[in-house]
Amino acid sequence: MSLRMLADIGGTNARFALQSDDGQLEHIEVLSCAAHATLGDAMTAYLEGAARRGAEVQSVRRAGIAIANPVEDDLVSMTNHHWSFSISKLRTERALDTLLVVNDFAALAMSLPYLAPSQRTRIGGGVELAARPMGLIGPGTGLGVSGVIPAGTEWIALAGEGGHVSFAPANREEYAILDMLWNEYGHVSAERLLSGRGLELIHRALSGKQAGAADITSAALDGSCADARRTVDSFCAILGSVAGNVALTLGATGGMYIGGGIVPRFGALFAQSAFRQRFEDKGRLGGYLARIPTYLITEQYPALRGVAAMLSRAH
Ligand SMILES: Nc1ncnc2c1ncn2[C@@H]1O[C@H](COP(=O)(O)OP(=O)(O)OP(=O)(O)O)[C@@H](O)[C@H]1O
């Protein structure tokens, strides 16, 4: 029996797993990126830990890594963290036959056609069409955007950088947020607002106060702070607008999906927010968007499943 190593590396969290020949994911671990100097160090820490728990890590000859940055050539450099590495060097150092490195949201997108109903929650109406493009957006440390398009009996995942498109306000409150950020940053991207740091910036713009992302969410959830609640509502509304833009751009009539680590933490506040209304609020194309269902991904490690599917196809 041989094992494959899978990883999903974000700007904050590095998620690892081993996959056995029967396709099961085992020894899933989430490591903090900040606690390790390099990706190689994090891999070593993970594999040593798995070996201590009885995994036969010496049988790993194939590995797939989904990582939060564009993957264009041999040298990979993360956008939201300081890790960088050469794919060919890492493959040689680890004595791997295959090391597949792909964009994390391309891997996450690859999991969408295979999600079971229990691995997603629907927000609002609409019905997906079979064999049509599916869109993906996910706020975390950064804002990932991707999708899959059908190609015969297979799916092709897109690896774009749509989180960095320019932010467009949809009302005066959002215009005021943009105005504040124009003074601090030249280019204000969607990611500037739709990320952990973005939640903090929206809160500062609306209240004039500094607070951490996790504190804002918990104060919104327990009802102890009106500014925190407004911040989460504003974040969800902006996410609806940007998700609608992605759905329009891709023609995502196969469904629009929300991933990333932040939205699941909003709990019931997300379904209660203006997300869906703003998703549909696109003038004459409102009816087109109303027919597209939006889903929150609830599966815990979807990108690991996506990169496993991509690795199984790689030489
Ligand atoms: N309770 C919370 N509410 C809102 N944001 C939170 C909360 N806890 C953590 N965050 C923010 O979530 C972000 C981490 O997101 P995530 O868990 O998706 O990590 P990641 O996969 O490393 O990110 P990415 O893939 O975007 O690089 C951080 O910016 C952090 O500030």
The ligand as a Gaussian input file, in Angstrom:
#p B3LYP/6-31G(d) Opt

LIG

0 1
 N      -14.107000      34.272000      14.098000
 C      -13.609000      34.875000      13.020000
 N      -14.347000      35.761000      12.317000
 C      -13.875000      36.366000      11.217000
 N      -12.641000      36.163000      10.737000
 C      -11.855000      35.302000      11.397000
 C      -12.289000      34.620000      12.568000
 N      -11.268000      33.827000      12.999000
 C      -10.262000      34.008000      12.134000
 N      -10.600000      34.901000      11.179000
 C       -9.803000      35.372000      10.033000
 O       -9.798000      34.353000       9.059000
 C       -8.591000      34.444000       8.301000
 C       -8.066000      33.029000       8.072000
 O       -8.966000      32.422000       7.174000
 P       -8.879000      30.875000       6.800000
 O       -9.210000      30.091000       8.023000
 O       -9.714000      30.649000       5.578000
 O       -7.317000      30.694000       6.530000
 P       -6.473000      30.418000       5.249000
 O       -6.987000      29.210000       4.526000
 O       -5.070000      30.358000       5.748000
 O       -6.709000      31.681000       4.343000
 P       -6.452000      31.877000       2.746000
 O       -6.705000      30.539000       2.073000
 O       -7.446000      32.931000       2.335000
 O       -5.041000      32.347000       2.609000
 C       -7.642000      35.347000       9.055000
 O       -7.576000      36.590000       8.365000
 C       -8.345000      35.560000      10.403000
 O       -8.168000      36.889000      10.874000

